[in-house]
């Protein structure tokens, strides 16, 4: 699996709209054939901090996601609502779901 | 759901042992009745950087996890292997799995 974990700090006045945009992106991304998860999380300590946890079957599937209308819409919509540039960290899986992941 | 995302930077000479310890913790935590996920991820850009993505049904379930023998063993085992203190961020869910999460 290929996992992208994106931390976003949102300007307080745009949090409600950001959540709506994130939900739109999450719901549409979950319909992509090679998307496995798209969890939208909110920090317990900082209500303006969010984590998007996106899992794709392959790195290519993530690249395909970045070409979708819903991703491009999300990217453009939220660009000015962030208090700082979003931080995306890309990963491979060691253990995922209920089992170890063979390492390449 | 209650989600704990822990970023760990491991000293290079301890990475192999860290992975073993993380797998032990993940496998045992998945057997806890109120654990939903325990993904162990490795950064694509920095092979010494890991993300533990832990999902519990409730905050209390996470507190219970922290009392288990496998958690305490993990915590003690890896303490000296980290290049810097681990960074744990606790979250509630806005969208999880295949649907929106009712907000309390």
Backbone of each chain as ProteinMPNN parsed JSONL, in Angstrom:
{"seq_chain_A": "XXXXXXXXXXXXXXXXXXXXXXXXXXXXXXXXXXXXXXXXXXXXXXXXXXXXXXXXXXXXXXXXXXXXXXXXXXXXXXXXXXXXXXXXXXXXXXXXXXXXXXXX", "coords_chain_A": {"N_chain_A": [[0.845, -1.194, 0.0], [0.318, 2.331, -0.475], [0.736, 5.167, 1.297], [-0.429, 8.329, 2.071], [-0.011, 10.87, 4.282], [-1.395, 13.719, 5.339], [-0.906, 16.718, 6.921], [-2.763, 19.476, 7.953], [-3.0, 22.84, 8.773], [-5.539, 24.947, 9.489], [-6.907, 28.144, 8.785], [-8.721, 29.699, 11.368], [-11.233, 30.914, 10.745], [-12.001, 29.618, 8.484], [-12.501, 26.993, 8.968], [-14.96, 25.523, 9.046], [-15.796, 25.526, 6.363], [-13.599, 24.295, 5.27], [-13.834, 21.7, 6.316], [-16.151, 20.841, 4.988], [-15.177, 20.816, 2.344], [-13.165, 18.917, 2.578], [-14.648, 16.647, 3.179], [-16.067, 16.323, 0.805], [-13.946, 15.725, -0.917], [-12.997, 13.38, 0.311], [-15.214, 11.587, 0.157], [-15.528, 11.327, -2.626], [-12.995, 10.391, -3.354], [-12.96, 7.901, -2.139], [-14.406, 6.462, -3.919], [-12.729, 5.938, -5.977], [-11.161, 3.35, -7.827], [-8.756, 2.251, -6.867], [-8.325, 3.356, -4.4], [-8.083, 2.915, -0.935], [-8.529, 3.853, 1.611], [-9.637, 6.914, 3.118], [-9.315, 8.78, 5.495], [-10.519, 11.421, 7.458], [-9.349, 13.471, 9.877], [-9.48, 15.201, 13.013], [-7.545, 17.203, 15.114], [-7.333, 16.559, 18.583], [-6.318, 18.381, 20.36], [-5.957, 20.775, 19.033], [-8.217, 22.45, 17.356], [-8.041, 23.454, 14.854], [-6.346, 21.978, 13.422], [-5.804, 19.381, 11.132], [-5.753, 15.982, 9.924], [-5.271, 14.196, 7.026], [-5.665, 10.972, 5.995], [-4.636, 8.982, 3.665], [-4.957, 6.159, 1.699], [-3.677, 4.193, -0.854], [-3.655, 1.594, -3.356], [-1.357, 1.449, -4.845], [1.557, 3.421, -5.732], [1.177, 4.58, -8.205], [-1.574, 4.726, -8.276], [-2.051, 6.777, -6.513], [-0.912, 8.882, -7.941], [-2.717, 8.929, -10.045], [-4.988, 9.698, -8.665], [-4.35, 12.338, -8.148], [-4.969, 13.565, -10.474], [-7.661, 13.709, -10.684], [-10.946, 15.219, -11.025], [-12.159, 15.85, -8.522], [-10.014, 15.96, -6.722], [-8.486, 18.07, -7.809], [-10.313, 20.123, -7.586], [-10.588, 20.268, -4.794], [-7.963, 20.962, -4.065], [-7.667, 23.513, -5.179], [-9.772, 24.859, -3.963], [-9.216, 24.932, -1.18], [-6.824, 26.201, -0.935], [-6.276, 28.874, -0.094], [-7.099, 28.805, 2.482], [-5.436, 27.749, 4.318], [-3.33, 27.949, 7.15], [-0.687, 27.602, 7.055], [1.668, 26.108, 4.737], [0.506, 22.914, 3.634], [1.514, 19.74, 4.994], [2.677, 16.986, 3.574], [3.337, 13.59, 3.951], [4.74, 10.773, 2.531], [4.353, 7.252, 2.416], [5.398, 3.809, 2.63], [3.943, 0.598, 3.478], [4.464, -1.308, 6.434], [3.154, -2.852, 8.27], [-0.209, -3.515, 7.863], [-3.693, -3.141, 8.124], [-4.662, -6.228, 9.013], [-2.268, -7.533, 9.009], [1.234, -8.292, 8.354], [3.142, -6.563, 5.913], [4.58, -7.599, 2.937], [7.921, -6.72, 2.312], [9.409, -4.849, -0.246]], "CA_chain_A": [[0.0, 0.0, 0.0], [1.009, 3.612, -0.535], [-0.042, 5.964, 2.255], [-0.1, 9.746, 2.143], [-0.553, 11.472, 5.503], [-1.3, 15.164, 5.103], [-1.286, 17.567, 8.053], [-3.207, 20.791, 7.501], [-3.405, 23.831, 9.769], [-6.529, 25.769, 8.795], [-7.258, 29.427, 9.418], [-9.933, 29.422, 12.155], [-12.474, 31.376, 10.114], [-12.321, 28.787, 7.317], [-12.538, 25.583, 9.361], [-16.213, 24.86, 8.648], [-15.764, 25.318, 4.911], [-12.559, 23.298, 5.007], [-14.395, 20.374, 6.604], [-17.036, 20.49, 3.866], [-14.356, 20.499, 1.172], [-12.466, 17.653, 2.851], [-15.634, 15.568, 3.061], [-16.307, 16.14, -0.63], [-12.777, 15.03, -1.458], [-12.936, 12.025, 0.884], [-16.289, 10.744, -0.4], [-15.233, 11.042, -4.035], [-11.776, 9.58, -3.458], [-13.295, 6.526, -1.759], [-14.995, 5.782, -5.093], [-11.667, 5.572, -6.924], [-11.017, 1.891, -7.706], [-7.554, 1.841, -6.14], [-8.219, 3.994, -3.092], [-8.461, 1.966, 0.107], [-9.01, 4.623, 2.762], [-9.435, 8.363, 3.125], [-9.826, 9.215, 6.789], [-10.361, 12.844, 7.771], [-9.233, 13.517, 11.336], [-9.296, 16.53, 13.603], [-6.739, 17.104, 16.327], [-8.051, 16.746, 19.851], [-5.759, 19.53, 21.092], [-5.987, 21.985, 18.204], [-9.384, 22.247, 16.481], [-7.724, 23.96, 13.516], [-5.366, 21.063, 12.832], [-6.437, 18.198, 10.557], [-4.902, 14.985, 9.278], [-5.901, 13.383, 5.984], [-4.935, 9.699, 5.943], [-5.054, 8.476, 2.36], [-4.295, 4.896, 1.366], [-3.869, 3.732, -2.234], [-3.027, 0.277, -3.548], [-0.037, 1.647, -5.447], [1.971, 4.81, -5.926], [0.532, 5.05, -9.434], [-2.968, 5.061, -7.963], [-2.034, 8.12, -5.921], [-0.688, 9.82, -9.047], [-3.993, 9.038, -10.774], [-5.872, 10.503, -7.803], [-4.004, 13.762, -8.262], [-5.494, 14.082, -11.74], [-9.128, 13.644, -10.689], [-11.624, 16.512, -10.825], [-12.426, 16.166, -7.105], [-8.758, 16.379, -6.085], [-8.107, 19.396, -8.312], [-11.274, 21.056, -6.987], [-10.209, 20.417, -3.386], [-6.689, 21.676, -3.966], [-7.882, 24.925, -5.485], [-10.735, 25.444, -3.013], [-8.699, 25.135, 0.181], [-5.465, 26.766, -0.984], [-6.139, 30.109, 0.679], [-7.648, 28.614, 3.829], [-4.433, 27.128, 5.186], [-2.526, 28.896, 7.928], [0.686, 27.354, 6.612], [1.605, 25.077, 3.686], [0.2, 21.582, 4.143], [2.688, 18.868, 5.09], [2.323, 15.638, 3.157], [4.404, 12.597, 4.087], [4.375, 9.575, 1.786], [4.867, 6.068, 3.12], [5.051, 2.433, 2.308], [3.407, -0.062, 4.666], [5.188, -2.418, 7.062], [2.02, -3.629, 8.803], [-1.404, -2.794, 7.437], [-4.895, -3.948, 8.289], [-4.452, -7.26, 10.019], [-1.096, -8.363, 8.777], [2.492, -7.736, 7.89], [3.209, -6.285, 4.48], [5.886, -8.006, 2.379], [8.751, -5.565, 1.964], [10.057, -5.001, -1.546]], "C_chain_A": [[0.884, 1.249, 0.0], [0.155, 4.601, 0.26], [0.473, 7.4, 2.287], [-0.799, 10.322, 3.373], [-0.306, 12.976, 5.418], [-1.792, 15.925, 6.332], [-1.608, 18.961, 7.53], [-3.58, 21.65, 8.715], [-4.29, 24.853, 9.047], [-6.738, 27.084, 9.553], [-8.612, 29.255, 10.112], [-11.23, 29.813, 11.45], [-12.881, 30.521, 8.918], [-12.497, 27.306, 7.681], [-13.813, 24.885, 8.882], [-16.224, 24.569, 7.147], [-14.701, 24.283, 4.534], [-13.099, 21.885, 5.244], [-15.315, 19.936, 5.465], [-16.229, 20.063, 2.638], [-13.622, 19.169, 1.365], [-13.416, 16.464, 2.729], [-15.944, 15.285, 1.591], [-15.162, 15.351, -1.26], [-12.735, 13.581, -0.965], [-13.971, 11.107, 0.232], [-15.993, 10.365, -1.855], [-13.995, 10.16, -4.191], [-12.067, 8.125, -3.103], [-13.918, 5.75, -2.922], [-13.946, 5.446, -6.14], [-11.367, 4.083, -6.742], [-9.816, 1.465, -6.862], [-7.295, 2.674, -4.893], [-8.773, 3.017, -2.056], [-9.039, 2.674, 1.331], [-8.8, 6.112, 2.494], [-10.061, 8.881, 4.416], [-9.537, 10.704, 6.967], [-10.435, 12.981, 9.286], [-9.0, 14.94, 11.806], [-8.543, 16.374, 14.912], [-7.582, 17.366, 17.56], [-7.591, 18.037, 20.542], [-5.881, 20.84, 20.336], [-7.071, 21.803, 17.152], [-9.152, 22.757, 15.066], [-6.735, 23.06, 12.781], [-6.067, 19.783, 12.371], [-5.379, 17.249, 10.001], [-5.742, 14.237, 8.253], [-5.047, 12.135, 5.832], [-5.434, 8.946, 4.709], [-4.252, 7.229, 2.001], [-4.697, 4.472, -0.047], [-3.155, 2.386, -2.406], [-1.605, 0.41, -4.066], [0.284, 3.139, -5.504], [1.325, 5.397, -7.175], [-0.923, 5.448, -9.177], [-3.055, 6.434, -7.305], [-1.812, 9.173, -7.005], [-1.976, 10.01, -9.847], [-4.986, 9.888, -9.98], [-5.613, 11.992, -8.006], [-4.461, 14.398, -9.577], [-7.024, 14.137, -11.75], [-9.742, 15.027, -10.501], [-11.817, 16.84, -9.343], [-11.151, 16.562, -6.377], [-8.395, 17.802, -6.505], [-9.035, 20.465, -7.738], [-10.899, 21.323, -5.531], [-8.957, 21.281, -3.249], [-6.875, 23.179, -4.178], [-8.75, 25.6, -4.411], [-10.071, 25.813, -1.69], [-7.382, 25.908, 0.216], [-5.301, 27.988, -0.075], [-6.619, 29.973, 2.122], [-6.616, 28.057, 4.81], [-3.59, 28.195, 5.879], [-1.046, 28.749, 7.596], [0.616, 26.271, 5.543], [1.329, 23.697, 4.287], [1.444, 20.7, 4.065], [2.266, 17.446, 4.737], [3.522, 14.709, 3.277], [3.919, 11.305, 3.432], [5.081, 8.362, 2.379], [4.596, 4.798, 2.335], [4.611, 1.753, 3.61], [4.301, -1.214, 5.121], [4.18, -3.408, 7.637], [0.782, -2.833, 8.47], [-2.615, -3.713, 7.592], [-4.663, -4.972, 9.389], [-3.193, -8.068, 9.796], [0.123, -7.613, 8.321], [2.417, -7.536, 6.378], [4.569, -6.74, 3.963], [6.676, -6.777, 1.95], [9.493, -5.831, 0.663], [11.525, -4.7, -1.491]], "O_chain_A": [[2.04, 1.215, 0.422], [-1.007, 4.838, -0.071], [1.66, 7.645, 2.502], [-2.023, 10.266, 3.487], [0.834, 13.438, 5.425], [-2.948, 15.793, 6.733], [-0.84, 19.551, 6.77], [-4.369, 21.239, 9.566], [-3.849, 25.532, 8.12], [-6.743, 27.122, 10.783], [-9.549, 28.724, 9.515], [-12.226, 29.098, 11.558], [-13.984, 30.677, 8.393], [-12.629, 26.463, 6.794], [-13.747, 23.769, 8.366], [-16.619, 23.483, 6.723], [-14.882, 23.5, 3.601], [-12.84, 20.98, 4.451], [-15.261, 18.786, 5.028], [-16.557, 19.076, 1.979], [-13.478, 18.391, 0.422], [-13.034, 15.404, 2.235], [-16.068, 14.127, 1.192], [-15.387, 14.426, -2.041], [-12.468, 12.666, -1.743], [-13.651, 9.995, -0.191], [-16.188, 9.218, -2.257], [-13.953, 9.288, -5.059], [-11.487, 7.215, -3.695], [-13.949, 4.52, -2.903], [-14.244, 4.736, -7.101], [-11.322, 3.604, -5.609], [-9.861, 0.422, -6.21], [-6.175, 2.7, -4.383], [-9.801, 2.377, -2.277], [-9.929, 2.15, 1.999], [-7.906, 6.508, 1.745], [-11.195, 9.359, 4.421], [-8.443, 11.178, 6.661], [-11.449, 12.653, 9.902], [-8.413, 15.765, 11.106], [-8.869, 15.508, 15.724], [-8.424, 18.263, 17.586], [-8.374, 18.701, 21.221], [-5.905, 21.908, 20.948], [-6.874, 21.088, 16.169], [-9.97, 22.523, 14.177], [-6.338, 23.352, 11.653], [-6.828, 19.177, 13.126], [-4.269, 17.655, 9.656], [-6.804, 13.706, 8.58], [-3.847, 12.224, 5.57], [-6.513, 8.354, 4.718], [-3.021, 7.248, 2.001], [-5.878, 4.403, -0.388], [-2.192, 2.08, -1.703], [-0.747, -0.42, -3.763], [-0.589, 3.992, -5.346], [0.967, 6.574, -7.199], [-1.437, 6.387, -9.785], [-4.021, 7.168, -7.515], [-2.445, 10.229, -6.991], [-2.286, 11.121, -10.276], [-5.726, 10.691, -10.547], [-6.541, 12.8, -8.033], [-4.354, 15.61, -9.765], [-7.615, 14.574, -12.737], [-9.131, 15.904, -9.89], [-11.656, 17.994, -8.946], [-11.194, 17.421, -5.496], [-8.041, 18.635, -5.671], [-8.601, 21.578, -7.439], [-10.893, 22.472, -5.088], [-8.899, 22.2, -2.432], [-6.315, 24.001, -3.453], [-8.505, 26.737, -4.009], [-10.331, 26.883, -1.14], [-6.884, 26.231, 1.294], [-4.299, 28.113, 0.629], [-6.549, 30.929, 2.894], [-6.902, 27.913, 5.998], [-3.197, 29.195, 5.279], [-0.253, 29.662, 7.829], [-0.397, 25.578, 5.444], [1.87, 23.36, 5.34], [2.303, 20.878, 3.201], [1.578, 16.784, 5.514], [4.599, 15.009, 2.763], [2.834, 10.809, 3.735], [6.24, 8.432, 2.787], [3.694, 4.73, 1.5], [4.869, 2.259, 4.702], [4.82, -1.983, 4.312], [4.328, -4.623, 7.51], [0.707, -1.635, 8.746], [-2.572, -4.893, 7.244], [-4.488, -4.617, 10.555], [-3.057, -9.169, 10.33], [0.051, -6.442, 7.948], [1.712, -8.258, 5.672], [5.601, -6.319, 4.485], [6.135, -5.89, 1.29], [10.117, -6.877, 0.483], [12.211, -4.783, -2.51]]}, "seq_chain_B": "XXXXXXXXXXXXXXXXXXXXXXXXXXXXXXXXXXXXXXXXXXXXXXXXXXXXXXXXXXXXXXXXXXXXXXXXXXXXXXXXXXXXXXXXXXXXXXXXXXXXXXXX", "coords_chain_B": {"N_chain_B": [[-14.477, 7.403, 16.537], [-11.176, 7.126, 17.893], [-8.106, 8.389, 17.224], [-4.689, 7.867, 17.164], [-1.797, 9.21, 16.014], [1.456, 8.537, 15.549], [4.592, 9.804, 15.134], [7.843, 8.681, 14.528], [11.27, 9.059, 14.732], [13.948, 7.117, 14.055], [17.049, 5.954, 15.32], [19.531, 5.182, 12.956], [21.005, 2.761, 13.241], [19.353, 1.213, 14.723], [17.085, 0.586, 13.367], [16.176, -1.873, 12.221], [15.659, -3.484, 14.47], [13.789, -1.864, 15.662], [11.642, -2.049, 13.854], [10.93, -4.756, 14.219], [10.047, -4.631, 16.901], [7.919, -2.863, 16.63], [6.213, -4.338, 15.001], [5.572, -6.447, 16.728], [4.147, -5.022, 18.671], [2.055, -3.995, 17.073], [0.754, -6.356, 16.108], [-0.15, -7.511, 18.507], [-1.71, -5.443, 19.542], [-3.76, -5.312, 17.673], [-5.294, -7.391, 18.494], [-6.633, -6.484, 20.686], [-9.875, -5.846, 22.004], [-11.134, -3.394, 21.397], [-9.541, -2.125, 19.591], [-9.096, -0.883, 16.332], [-7.463, -0.427, 14.17], [-3.975, -0.695, 13.408], [-1.673, 0.539, 11.876], [1.566, 0.283, 10.563], [3.904, 2.342, 9.258], [6.377, 3.368, 6.878], [8.426, 6.051, 6.055], [8.691, 7.226, 2.721], [10.681, 8.927, 1.889], [12.527, 9.126, 3.939], [14.107, 6.679, 5.39], [14.396, 6.185, 8.03], [12.29, 7.209, 9.352], [9.133, 6.745, 10.801], [5.598, 6.041, 10.905], [3.087, 5.424, 13.153], [-0.165, 4.378, 13.028], [-2.846, 4.441, 14.83], [-5.967, 3.216, 15.69], [-8.731, 3.446, 17.779], [-11.838, 2.416, 19.281], [-12.808, 4.132, 21.204], [-11.73, 6.844, 23.376], [-11.194, 5.869, 25.891], [-10.538, 3.259, 25.298], [-8.053, 3.557, 24.165], [-6.658, 4.438, 26.402], [-6.793, 2.1, 27.889], [-5.276, 0.449, 26.276], [-2.767, 1.497, 26.751], [-2.075, 0.351, 29.101], [-1.473, -2.244, 28.644], [0.503, -5.278, 28.561], [1.977, -5.631, 26.151], [2.123, -3.043, 25.089], [3.549, -1.684, 27.09], [5.906, -3.104, 27.051], [6.822, -2.523, 24.456], [7.162, 0.275, 24.67], [9.221, 0.497, 26.532], [11.215, -0.979, 25.286], [11.895, 0.399, 22.898], [12.69, 2.886, 23.682], [15.343, 3.967, 23.852], [16.086, 3.942, 21.259], [15.243, 5.95, 19.682], [15.767, 8.835, 17.678], [14.893, 11.273, 18.333], [12.431, 12.641, 20.622], [9.339, 10.84, 20.374], [6.5, 11.851, 18.435], [3.294, 12.215, 19.195], [0.047, 12.577, 17.995], [-3.254, 13.165, 18.813], [-6.539, 12.382, 17.752], [-9.958, 13.046, 16.79], [-12.496, 11.577, 14.665], [-13.629, 12.737, 11.51], [-14.381, 11.884, 9.025], [-14.456, 8.514, 8.333], [-13.371, 5.328, 7.332], [-15.885, 4.317, 5.323], [-17.587, 6.436, 5.555], [-19.148, 9.483, 6.832], [-18.494, 10.731, 10.094], [-20.51, 11.059, 12.876], [-20.488, 14.112, 14.596], [-19.659, 14.95, 17.88]], "CA_chain_B": [[-13.19, 6.737, 16.67], [-10.098, 7.911, 18.512], [-6.955, 8.026, 16.391], [-3.394, 8.36, 17.617], [-0.803, 9.133, 14.932], [2.736, 8.722, 16.226], [5.755, 9.878, 14.252], [9.054, 8.267, 15.236], [12.547, 9.09, 14.018], [14.725, 6.058, 14.684], [18.487, 5.954, 15.044], [19.697, 4.239, 11.832], [21.519, 1.444, 13.638], [18.322, 0.474, 15.454], [15.857, 0.51, 12.575], [15.696, -3.259, 12.058], [15.085, -3.908, 15.751], [12.57, -1.065, 15.865], [10.57, -2.649, 13.048], [10.489, -5.965, 14.926], [9.282, -4.244, 18.088], [6.657, -2.26, 16.18], [5.353, -5.43, 14.533], [5.071, -7.131, 17.934], [3.125, -4.153, 19.261], [0.903, -3.927, 16.165], [0.02, -7.642, 16.092], [-0.838, -7.694, 19.791], [-2.742, -4.411, 19.707], [-4.905, -5.681, 16.827], [-6.113, -8.373, 19.223], [-7.441, -5.804, 21.712], [-11.256, -5.834, 21.473], [-11.565, -2.079, 20.919], [-8.62, -1.562, 18.607], [-9.664, -1.036, 14.99], [-6.346, -0.441, 13.228], [-2.639, -0.332, 13.893], [-0.826, 0.496, 10.686], [2.969, 0.687, 10.743], [4.303, 2.904, 7.969], [7.752, 3.864, 6.784], [8.497, 7.166, 5.118], [9.335, 6.954, 1.428], [11.838, 9.805, 1.713], [13.463, 8.987, 5.052], [13.917, 5.289, 5.836], [14.46, 6.139, 9.499], [11.086, 7.859, 9.861], [7.986, 5.836, 10.817], [4.326, 6.539, 11.412], [2.159, 4.427, 13.694], [-1.526, 4.91, 12.881], [-3.581, 3.594, 15.772], [-7.38, 3.604, 15.789], [-9.49, 2.793, 18.852], [-13.259, 2.805, 19.225], [-13.031, 5.224, 22.154], [-10.55, 7.339, 24.071], [-10.935, 4.936, 26.992], [-9.874, 2.066, 24.751], [-6.636, 3.9, 24.033], [-6.095, 4.427, 27.762], [-6.636, 0.685, 28.264], [-4.123, -0.035, 25.499], [-1.513, 1.959, 27.379], [-1.812, -0.479, 30.288], [-1.26, -3.64, 28.253], [1.91, -5.716, 28.594], [2.695, -5.413, 24.874], [2.44, -1.61, 24.944], [4.607, -1.317, 28.058], [7.128, -3.725, 26.54], [7.245, -1.711, 23.316], [7.605, 1.595, 25.128], [10.523, 0.357, 27.187], [12.199, -1.531, 24.342], [12.334, 1.32, 21.85], [12.961, 4.22, 24.245], [16.689, 4.466, 23.562], [16.356, 3.811, 19.822], [14.692, 7.098, 18.958], [16.706, 9.931, 17.459], [14.28, 12.414, 19.022], [11.195, 12.137, 21.263], [8.272, 10.56, 19.425], [5.473, 12.899, 18.375], [1.969, 11.609, 19.08], [-1.058, 13.525, 17.852], [-4.52, 12.457, 19.049], [-7.58, 12.954, 16.886], [-11.28, 12.467, 16.586], [-12.703, 11.349, 13.239], [-14.67, 13.496, 10.801], [-14.771, 10.896, 8.013], [-13.658, 7.332, 8.638], [-13.855, 4.147, 6.623], [-16.642, 4.702, 4.141], [-18.65, 7.405, 5.798], [-18.975, 10.591, 7.758], [-18.605, 10.382, 11.499], [-21.293, 12.065, 13.613], [-19.64, 14.916, 15.477], [-20.268, 15.126, 19.206]], "C_chain_B": [[-12.176, 7.705, 17.278], [-8.8, 7.45, 17.856], [-5.69, 8.683, 16.921], [-2.402, 8.126, 16.478], [0.546, 9.508, 15.528], [3.863, 8.708, 15.202], [7.007, 9.577, 15.062], [10.249, 8.37, 14.283], [13.497, 8.157, 14.752], [16.206, 6.227, 14.344], [18.771, 4.863, 14.005], [20.14, 2.841, 12.271], [20.473, 0.603, 14.371], [17.047, 0.258, 14.64], [15.323, -0.92, 12.469], [15.032, -3.75, 13.343], [13.802, -3.126, 16.05], [11.4, -1.66, 15.088], [10.042, -3.911, 13.719], [9.612, -5.619, 16.124], [7.928, -3.644, 17.705], [5.69, -3.33, 15.692], [4.767, -6.201, 15.719], [3.943, -6.324, 18.561], [1.866, -4.119, 18.385], [0.079, -5.211, 16.209], [-0.767, -7.826, 17.384], [-1.954, -6.67, 19.989], [-3.965, -4.732, 18.87], [-5.805, -6.704, 17.51], [-6.916, -7.734, 20.353], [-8.863, -5.624, 21.173], [-11.666, -4.489, 20.888], [-10.507, -1.361, 20.092], [-9.177, -1.874, 17.217], [-8.57, -1.133, 13.93], [-5.049, -0.158, 13.963], [-1.701, -0.485, 12.712], [0.575, 0.983, 11.05], [3.504, 1.088, 9.37], [5.726, 3.43, 8.027], [7.805, 4.964, 5.725], [9.229, 6.772, 3.841], [10.642, 7.742, 1.303], [12.913, 9.61, 2.767], [13.227, 7.625, 5.692], [13.997, 5.141, 7.348], [13.231, 6.761, 10.163], [9.895, 6.92, 9.716], [6.742, 6.566, 11.311], [3.517, 5.346, 11.906], [0.769, 5.051, 13.678], [-2.462, 3.986, 13.655], [-5.009, 4.104, 15.927], [-8.067, 2.754, 16.852], [-10.931, 3.275, 18.785], [-13.538, 4.013, 20.107], [-11.697, 5.67, 22.736], [-10.183, 6.41, 25.233], [-10.21, 3.682, 26.492], [-8.391, 2.331, 24.539], [-5.956, 3.903, 25.402], [-5.86, 2.984, 28.226], [-5.434, 0.078, 27.533], [-2.81, 0.309, 26.194], [-1.168, 1.198, 28.662], [-1.472, -1.922, 29.921], [0.224, -4.009, 28.337], [2.646, -5.437, 27.286], [3.012, -3.945, 24.647], [3.61, -1.231, 25.858], [5.944, -1.901, 27.618], [7.686, -2.901, 25.379], [7.86, -0.398, 23.779], [9.012, 1.525, 25.73], [11.607, -0.069, 26.182], [12.767, -0.464, 23.411], [12.828, 2.669, 22.382], [14.313, 4.778, 23.814], [17.028, 4.427, 22.064], [15.893, 5.025, 19.021], [15.719, 8.218, 18.864], [16.201, 11.222, 18.096], [12.992, 11.898, 19.658], [10.106, 11.906, 20.231], [7.174, 11.612, 19.558], [4.122, 12.229, 18.162], [0.895, 12.686, 18.999], [-2.362, 12.729, 17.94], [-5.648, 13.178, 18.324], [-8.937, 12.311, 17.161], [-11.494, 12.356, 15.075], [-13.843, 12.209, 12.707], [-15.263, 12.599, 9.71], [-13.866, 9.701, 8.248], [-14.253, 6.131, 7.917], [-14.585, 4.578, 5.373], [-17.704, 5.751, 4.427], [-18.288, 8.494, 6.769], [-19.161, 10.073, 9.183], [-19.444, 11.456, 12.194], [-20.389, 12.822, 14.584], [-20.358, 15.183, 16.79], [-20.282, 16.587, 19.632]], "O_chain_B": [[-12.311, 8.925, 17.184], [-8.441, 6.274, 17.922], [-5.633, 9.899, 17.102], [-2.196, 6.995, 16.038], [0.758, 10.642, 15.956], [4.061, 7.722, 14.492], [7.215, 10.136, 16.139], [10.229, 7.834, 13.175], [13.816, 8.372, 15.921], [16.563, 6.596, 13.225], [18.301, 3.736, 14.158], [19.681, 1.846, 11.711], [20.687, -0.585, 14.611], [16.041, -0.205, 15.176], [14.121, -1.137, 12.617], [13.964, -4.361, 13.301], [12.853, -3.665, 16.619], [10.291, -1.762, 15.613], [8.829, -4.114, 13.782], [8.567, -6.234, 16.338], [6.921, -3.885, 18.369], [4.487, -3.243, 15.938], [3.591, -6.564, 15.704], [2.908, -6.876, 18.935], [0.749, -4.205, 18.894], [-1.145, -5.165, 16.331], [-1.923, -8.25, 17.355], [-3.011, -6.989, 20.534], [-5.09, -4.464, 19.292], [-6.965, -6.857, 17.129], [-7.794, -8.383, 20.922], [-9.036, -5.284, 20.002], [-12.478, -4.451, 19.964], [-10.566, -0.145, 19.911], [-9.661, -2.976, 16.959], [-8.723, -1.825, 12.924], [-5.024, 0.52, 14.99], [-1.024, -1.502, 12.564], [0.735, 1.976, 11.76], [3.549, 0.278, 8.444], [6.21, 3.872, 9.069], [7.277, 4.801, 4.624], [10.246, 6.079, 3.875], [11.596, 7.274, 0.682], [14.084, 9.897, 2.519], [12.269, 7.439, 6.442], [13.694, 4.075, 7.884], [13.147, 6.829, 11.389], [9.667, 6.363, 8.642], [6.822, 7.562, 12.03], [3.293, 4.384, 11.172], [0.553, 6.122, 14.245], [-2.817, 2.901, 13.194], [-5.234, 5.27, 16.253], [-8.0, 1.525, 16.834], [-11.219, 4.372, 18.308], [-14.407, 4.826, 19.793], [-10.681, 4.986, 22.613], [-9.005, 6.195, 25.518], [-9.369, 3.121, 27.194], [-7.565, 1.435, 24.712], [-4.828, 3.433, 25.548], [-4.856, 2.687, 28.873], [-4.677, -0.705, 28.106], [-1.871, -0.487, 26.217], [-0.093, 1.385, 29.234], [-1.209, -2.736, 30.806], [1.093, -3.147, 28.199], [3.814, -5.048, 27.306], [4.053, -3.621, 24.075], [4.541, -0.542, 25.44], [6.989, -1.273, 27.79], [8.884, -2.618, 25.33], [8.941, -0.011, 23.335], [9.865, 2.375, 25.472], [12.742, 0.406, 26.221], [13.972, -0.424, 23.164], [13.326, 3.496, 21.618], [14.408, 5.949, 23.448], [18.118, 4.828, 21.657], [16.13, 5.106, 17.816], [16.437, 8.513, 19.819], [16.974, 12.141, 18.365], [12.505, 10.832, 19.281], [9.963, 12.7, 19.301], [6.949, 12.18, 20.627], [3.838, 11.732, 17.072], [0.844, 13.591, 19.831], [-2.545, 11.742, 17.228], [-5.705, 14.407, 18.285], [-9.038, 11.202, 17.685], [-10.762, 12.965, 14.295], [-14.874, 12.384, 13.358], [-16.476, 12.562, 9.503], [-12.649, 9.85, 8.353], [-15.469, 5.94, 7.892], [-13.982, 5.143, 4.46], [-18.623, 5.938, 3.629], [-17.258, 8.44, 7.442], [-19.886, 9.11, 9.429], [-19.12, 12.64, 12.109], [-19.608, 12.209, 15.312], [-21.519, 15.592, 16.806], [-20.759, 16.909, 20.72]]}, "name": "protein", "num_of_chains": 2, "seq": "XXXXXXXXXXXXXXXXXXXXXXXXXXXXXXXXXXXXXXXXXXXXXXXXXXXXXXXXXXXXXXXXXXXXXXXXXXXXXXXXXXXXXXXXXXXXXXXXXXXXXXXXXXXXXXXXXXXXXXXXXXXXXXXXXXXXXXXXXXXXXXXXXXXXXXXXXXXXXXXXXXXXXXXXXXXXXXXXXXXXXXXXXXXXXXXXXXXXXXXXXXXXXXXX"}
